[in-house]
């Protein structure tokens, strides 16, 4: 109850004081004009009505100034609220663009990882190179396979470079295993071209071990990227937090320009 009274007083304090001052002024004027002046100097030159009109005019002026001041304060608060809303709306638009951008990147990354993994799979080598006894035909097939490996290697490299954490980290296990698997695939194809009839069983066994290590790094990396995307989708992050999450100080600028 006391809080309600205080709140009512704060909202209407000027009106309350204006009423009090008006009543006080009327009482004072009533008293002054009820007493005979002791000398001619103190004889009122104005009537009681003139004085009341003067006081009323001054009071209205004070109230008008107070109303203008209050309006200005409320207007400034409204402008600040609108500014905050506009900034938040802009953040939401940018966040939406970033979500779309990262979702497309992750989708493309998965496709390229799968394509590279299949191109460098020892089983792919075994199937393509063992189904024909003609050495010249095997060389044609190996050239086609090498073209597929090179193409998938370049596509995956572009996808990985989008992630600044991978791009800037020369010690990245995924990046290293990806390069090792590519080098081993090229090495086996080189040996095969030198001798199409050679037994590749031991070479493919080594490649299978490298492939398995690459798969482990691939799955761990995909899990981490998916976790980041879920945090971006459901974490209600600010642009600064998103930038920190993806280790991109200029991520917001890139998206806003895009």
Secondary structure by P-SEA (a helix, b strand, c coil): caaaaaaaaaacaaaaaaaaaaaaaaaaaaaaaacccccccccccccaaaaaaaaaaaaaaaaaaaaaaaaaaaaaaaaaaaaaaaaaaaaaaaaaaaaaaaaaaaaaaaaaaaaaaaaacaaaaaaaaaccccaaaaaaaaaaaaaaaaaaaaaaaaaaaaccccccccccaaaaaaaaaaaaaaaaaaaaaacccccaaaaaaaaaaaaaaaaaaaaaaaaaaaaaaaaaacccccaaaaaaaacccaaaaaaaac
